[in-house]
Amino acid sequence: MRIKILTVMGAGLVFLLFLTGIYMILYGRAPFSLFASKNPAGQIIDEAKARTVPIAFFVYTCSKDKKKWIELTGDPQVKEKISMFIVKIVPVRFIKNQFPEYYSKNPVSSLMICDYKGRKISYHKGIIDKETLLTAIANALDYHEKLILSDQAAKKEFFKVKSVYDSKKYIIAMEKLRNYLYIYANSDYAKDVRAMLNSASQTPQVLDYLKENRDKTNLRLLLDRLKENYEYKRFFNVERIVSAIQQTNPGTQEAQQAQEIKEKMEEYAREKFKEINELYEKKYFIEAIEAYESLRTQFKGTHWELFIAGKIQKIQGDPQYHEYMKNAQSNREAKNILRRADESFENKNYDMAEQYYSAIIRFYKDSLFVQKAKQQINEINRLRNMPAEEPANN
């Protein structure tokens, strides 16, 4: 009896191992492996931090949606564009612990793109089409590039500030630490900077200084920095420094001066909008777009940037703009044909020149070069009708 029981148990164990092997071949993981970790999405985020790459979670709620995600991500164009991401096609329970706000009693299949720190960049409900996915990928990569540059700047500035703090120059360090928080309040180093700021503020050196000067020196230095940024049209920094001064020192003379600089910046923006709008009204489309792009560079990161982008989109959506661009292309093509016609004319190949000039008149009748082509054809006819020169008498 005992032998029979052991035989049955052994056969059952072999069968379970067989099923486990098939499951691992089909799904690339052991059964119940998703439940072995309390936070599987968190592990992916740790990997993303280590590799400094964004994440794309293709979340599904049923095998049908999983198949759609696999087909979409298998598209060659999509695969190429998303190669810079950590890509995971996962069941919705995979993200339950890390992103509870997207998990409910009735979860849906979705696309969630996160930066390499696990913070959401974009969220798309349901299975999206290829074009929407490619747009989301492009936007996420653009965001990722800016985030990397911002983090690199924050890291570089942090070690500069820390070196001042470590040298025990606490009064100077206080100003630099505060400025750091004004500009990089959301960086990975902000917590350490706040700790250093708190520590420095309790030193006798700083306490005595603050008692005598009431922090006016730092405020004046910040105001000087504000003026410098305004002069060089670094309006993103202007907005941040004005906000910092007004929040930390409301009602002071420096806060009033900061407000005046902000108003000058706003007036500068309005004047530029007026100038560029006049270009647009005169149908100088290219000049207007170039002017807006230049202005957007100056106001990058400020509340004006989105407004400027809207102005550019308005011009590009104008039917007259499209007609203008069409005519510009037509003029470029006609100009190239005119160049070949003139070369043939100069080489006295009048038949070929006439064909080129006639092509301009026929196919580019709205171009700027039609009149020149007509004049040249008249000149060719005149030259053809001239009597032949008689040989000179010896």
C-alpha positions in Angstrom: 0.0 0.0 0.0 2.8 2.3 0.9 4.6 1.6 -2.3 1.5 2.4 -4.3 1.0 5.8 -2.5 4.6 6.7 -3.2 4.3 5.6 -6.8 1.2 7.8 -7.2 2.9 10.8 -5.5 6.0 10.4 -7.6 3.9 10.2 -10.8 2.0 13.3 -9.8 5.2 15.2 -9.0 6.7 14.3 -12.4 3.4 15.5 -14.1 3.6 18.8 -12.2 7.2 19.3 -13.2 6.2 18.5 -16.8 3.4 21.1 -16.7 5.8 23.7 -15.1 8.2 23.2 -17.9 5.6 23.7 -20.6 4.4 26.9 -18.8 7.9 28.3 -18.6 8.4 27.7 -22.3 5.2 29.4 -23.2 5.4 32.3 -20.8 9.1 32.7 -20.1 8.6 32.6 -16.3 7.7 30.2 -13.6 4.1 29.8 -12.5 3.0 32.3 -9.9 6.2 34.2 -10.3 4.3 37.5 -10.5 3.0 36.8 -7.0 6.5 36.0 -5.6 7.3 39.7 -5.4 5.2 42.2 -3.5 6.2 45.0 -5.9 7.2 43.7 -9.4 6.8 47.1 -11.0 9.1 48.5 -8.4 11.8 46.1 -9.5 11.5 47.4 -13.1 11.8 51.0 -11.8 15.0 50.0 -9.9 16.3 48.6 -13.2 15.3 51.8 -15.0 17.1 54.0 -12.4 20.2 51.8 -12.8 20.2 52.1 -16.6 18.8 55.7 -16.7 16.1 54.8 -19.3 12.3 55.4 -19.4 9.7 52.6 -19.0 6.7 51.7 -21.1 4.2 49.5 -19.3 1.7 47.9 -21.8 -0.9 46.8 -19.4 -3.6 44.3 -20.3 -6.6 42.8 -18.6 -7.3 40.0 -21.0 -5.4 37.7 -23.4 -7.0 39.4 -26.4 -5.6 42.8 -25.3 -2.2 41.2 -24.6 -2.1 39.9 -28.2 -2.9 43.4 -29.5 -0.1 44.9 -27.5 2.3 42.2 -28.7 1.3 42.9 -32.3 1.7 46.6 -31.9 5.0 46.5 -30.2 6.2 44.0 -32.8 5.7 46.5 -35.6 9.2 47.3 -37.0 8.7 51.1 -36.8 7.4 50.9 -33.3 10.1 48.5 -32.2 12.8 50.9 -33.5 11.4 53.9 -31.8 10.8 52.2 -28.5 14.2 50.5 -28.3 15.4 53.2 -25.8 12.8 52.1 -23.3 12.4 49.2 -20.9 9.3 47.7 -22.5 7.0 45.5 -20.4 3.7 43.9 -21.5 2.2 43.0 -18.2 -1.2 42.1 -16.6 -2.8 44.9 -14.6 -2.0 43.3 -11.3 1.7 43.8 -12.1 1.4 47.5 -11.4 -1.1 47.3 -8.5 1.3 48.2 -5.7 3.4 50.8 -7.5 0.5 52.6 -9.2 -2.7 52.0 -7.2 -4.4 55.0 -8.7 -4.6 53.1 -12.0 -5.9 49.9 -10.4 -9.5 49.6 -9.4 -12.3 47.0 -9.3 -12.7 47.5 -13.0 -9.2 48.1 -14.4 -8.7 48.6 -18.1 -5.9 47.9 -20.5 -3.7 50.9 -20.9 -0.3 52.3 -21.8 1.7 54.0 -19.0 5.0 55.6 -19.8 7.2 56.5 -16.9 10.5 58.3 -16.6 13.5 56.4 -15.2 12.5 57.3 -11.7 9.1 55.7 -12.0 7.2 59.0 -12.3 4.4 59.0 -14.9 5.0 60.9 -18.1 1.8 59.9 -19.9 -1.1 57.5 -19.5 -3.4 56.3 -22.3 -6.5 54.4 -21.5 -7.4 51.4 -23.7 -5.5 49.9 -26.7 -4.1 52.9 -28.7 -3.3 53.0 -32.4 0.2 53.0 -33.9 0.2 56.8 -34.7 -0.8 57.7 -31.1 1.8 55.3 -29.7 4.6 56.8 -31.9 3.6 60.3 -30.8 3.6 59.2 -27.1 7.1 57.6 -27.6 8.5 60.8 -29.2 7.1 63.0 -26.5 8.4 60.7 -23.8 11.9 60.7 -25.3 11.9 64.5 -25.6 10.9 64.7 -21.9 13.5 62.1 -21.0 16.2 64.1 -22.8 15.2 67.3 -20.9 15.1 65.4 -17.6 18.6 64.0 -18.1 19.9 67.5 -18.8 18.1 68.9 -15.8 19.4 66.1 -13.5 22.9 66.5 -14.8 22.7 70.3 -14.1 21.2 69.6 -10.6 24.0 67.1 -9.8 26.8 69.4 -11.0 25.4 72.3 -9.0 24.8 70.2 -5.9 28.5 69.2 -5.6 29.5 72.8 -6.1 27.2 73.8 -3.3 28.3 70.9 -1.1 31.9 71.9 -1.5 31.2 75.3 -0.1 29.2 73.7 2.8 32.0 71.2 3.5 34.5 74.1 3.7 32.4 75.5 6.6 31.7 78.7 4.8 28.2 78.6 6.1 27.1 82.1 5.3 28.0 81.8 1.6 26.7 78.2 1.7 23.3 79.4 3.0 22.8 81.6 0.0 23.9 78.9 -2.5 21.8 76.3 -0.8 18.7 78.5 -0.9 19.3 79.4 -4.6 19.7 75.7 -5.3 16.3 74.9 -3.8 14.7 77.8 -5.8 15.9 76.3 -9.0 16.1 72.5 -8.3 13.4 72.0 -5.7 12.4 68.7 -7.2 15.9 67.2 -7.8 17.2 64.0 -6.2 19.5 66.1 -4.1 16.9 68.5 -2.7 16.5 66.5 0.5 20.2 66.6 1.2 20.3 70.3 0.4 17.5 71.0 2.9 19.4 69.0 5.5 22.5 71.0 4.9 20.6 74.2 4.9 19.0 73.3 8.3 22.4 72.4 9.7 24.1 75.5 8.5 21.3 77.7 9.8 22.0 76.5 13.3 25.7 77.3 13.4 26.9 80.3 15.5 28.5 81.8 12.3 25.2 82.0 10.5 23.1 82.9 13.6 25.3 85.9 14.3 25.3 87.0 10.7 21.5 86.8 10.4 21.1 88.7 13.6 23.2 91.6 12.3 22.1 91.6 8.7 18.7 90.0 8.7 19.5 88.1 5.6 19.5 91.3 3.5 22.7 90.5 1.8 21.5 87.3 0.4 18.3 89.0 -0.8 20.3 91.7 -2.6 22.5 89.1 -4.2 19.4 87.3 -5.4 18.0 90.6 -6.8 21.3 91.2 -8.6 21.0 87.7 -10.1 17.5 88.5 -11.2 18.6 91.7 -13.0 21.4 89.8 -14.7 19.0 87.1 -15.9 16.6 89.7 -17.2 19.4 91.5 -19.1 20.4 88.3 -20.9 16.7 87.3 -21.4 16.9 84.1 -19.3 13.2 84.5 -18.6 12.8 81.0 -17.0 15.2 82.0 -14.3 13.5 85.4 -14.0 10.2 83.8 -13.2 11.7 81.5 -10.6 13.7 84.2 -8.8 10.9 86.7 -8.7 8.6 84.0 -7.2 11.3 83.1 -4.6 11.8 86.7 -3.6 8.1 87.5 -3.3 7.4 84.3 -1.3 10.3 84.6 1.1 10.4 88.4 1.5 6.9 89.8 0.8 6.3 93.5 1.2 10.0 94.4 1.0 11.6 96.9 -1.3 13.4 94.0 -3.1 10.1 92.2 -3.7 8.7 95.4 -5.3 11.8 95.7 -7.5 11.4 92.0 -8.5 7.8 92.7 -9.4 8.8 95.7 -11.6 11.3 93.5 -13.5 8.6 90.8 -14.0 6.3 93.5 -15.4 9.0 94.6 -17.8 9.4 91.0 -18.9 5.7 90.8 -19.5 5.7 94.1 -21.4 8.6 92.8 -23.5 6.6 89.7 -24.4 3.5 91.7 -25.3 5.5 94.0 -27.6 7.1 91.1 -29.3 3.7 89.4 -29.8 2.5 92.7 -31.4 5.5 92.9 -33.7 5.2 89.3 -34.8 1.4 89.5 -35.3 2.0 92.4 -37.7 4.3 90.2 -39.7 1.6 87.5 -39.8 -1.1 90.0 -40.8 1.1 91.1 -43.7 1.3 87.4 -44.7 5.1 87.2 -43.9 4.5 83.6 -42.7 8.1 82.4 -42.6 9.4 85.5 -40.9 6.6 85.3 -38.3 7.3 81.6 -37.5 11.0 82.3 -37.2 10.3 85.2 -34.9 8.0 83.1 -32.7 10.6 80.3 -32.5 13.2 82.8 -31.4 10.8 84.2 -28.8 10.0 80.6 -27.6 13.7 80.0 -27.0 13.9 83.1 -24.8 10.7 82.1 -22.8 11.4 78.4 -22.7 10.1 76.8 -19.5 7.9 79.9 -18.6 4.1 80.2 -18.8 4.5 82.0 -22.1 6.0 78.9 -23.9 2.7 77.1 -24.4 1.1 80.3 -25.6 3.8 80.9 -28.2 3.5 77.3 -29.4 -0.2 77.9 -30.0 0.6 81.0 -32.1 3.0 78.9 -34.3 0.3 76.2 -34.7 -2.2 78.8 -35.7 0.0 80.1 -38.5 0.8 76.6 -39.7 -2.9 75.8 -39.8 -3.8 78.9 -41.8 -4.9 77.8 -45.4 -3.1 80.9 -46.8 0.1 79.6 -45.2 -0.2 76.3 -47.0 -0.9 78.2 -50.3 2.1 80.3 -49.6 4.3 77.3 -49.0 3.0 75.7 -52.2 3.8 78.8 -54.2 7.2 79.0 -52.6 7.9 75.4 -53.7 6.6 76.3 -57.2 9.0 79.3 -57.3 12.0 77.2 -56.3 11.2 74.6 -59.0 10.6 77.3 -61.7 13.9 79.0 -60.7 15.9 75.8 -61.2 14.3 75.4 -64.7 15.0 79.1 -65.5 18.7 78.5 -64.6 18.9 75.7 -67.1 17.1 77.7 -69.7 19.5 80.6 -69.3 22.5 78.3 -69.6 21.1 76.9 -72.9 20.4 80.5 -74.1 23.9 81.6 -73.3 25.3 78.6 -75.2 23.0 79.6 -78.2 21.1 76.3 -77.9 17.9 78.2 -78.5 15.6 75.2 -79.1 16.5 73.7 -75.7 16.2 77.1 -74.1 12.8 77.7 -75.6 11.6 74.3 -74.3 12.7 75.3 -70.7 11.1 78.8 -70.9 7.9 77.3 -72.3 7.8 74.8 -69.5 7.9 77.6 -66.9 5.0 79.4 -68.7 2.9 76.3 -69.0 3.5 74.5 -65.7 4.4 77.4 -63.3 2.1 80.1 -64.5 1.7 81.6 -61.0 5.5 81.8 -60.4 7.6 84.9 -60.3 9.6 83.9 -63.4 6.8 83.7 -66.1 7.4 87.2 -67.3 11.2 86.6 -67.6 10.5 83.4 -69.6 8.1 85.2 -72.0 10.7 88.0 -72.6 13.4 85.4 -73.3 11.2 83.5 -75.8 10.6 86.9 -77.6 14.3 87.4 -77.7 14.9 83.9 -79.1 12.4 84.6 -81.9 14.0 88.0 -82.6 17.4 86.3 -82.9 16.0 83.6 -85.2 14.5 86.2 -87.5 17.7 88.3 -87.8 19.2 88.1 -91.3 22.4 86.0 -91.5 25.6 88.0 -91.6 27.2 88.2 -95.0 30.8 87.2 -95.3 33.2 90.2 -95.4 34.7 91.2 -98.8 38.5 90.6 -99.1 
